[in-house]
C-alpha cells in the first residue's frame, strides 16, 4: 500500500473567525477517529495572503475551504475539495484494507 501524506487546509476568515464548514469537517474527522490520519493541518488566513494555506490554495487553484492535499510516495498529488469524496477515496479504502489485514 502506498504511503500518503495528507494536508488538511482550513480557513480563518477575514473577521478572525474559523470557517464554519472547516469546523464541521474537522469535527467529523475527530468523531470518526480519523483525525490521526491527517499529517498536517494548515491554516489559510484571509488576512495574510502569504499564509501557507493561502499559498497552497493559489498553487492548486482552490477557491473553497476546507480542502485536502494528498501526496503519495509515487509523487502523485490529488486535491480534494469535497469532504465525502476525500473520505470515500482516501480514508475509507485504507480502513477497509486494515480491517481485511486484521481479520
Secondary structure, DSSP 8 states (H G I E B T S, - for coil): ---EEEEEEEEE-TTS-B-HHHHHHHHHHHHTT-GGG--EEEEEETT-TTSHHHHHHHHTT--SSSEEEEEETTS-EEEE--HHHHIIIIIHHHHHHHHHHH-
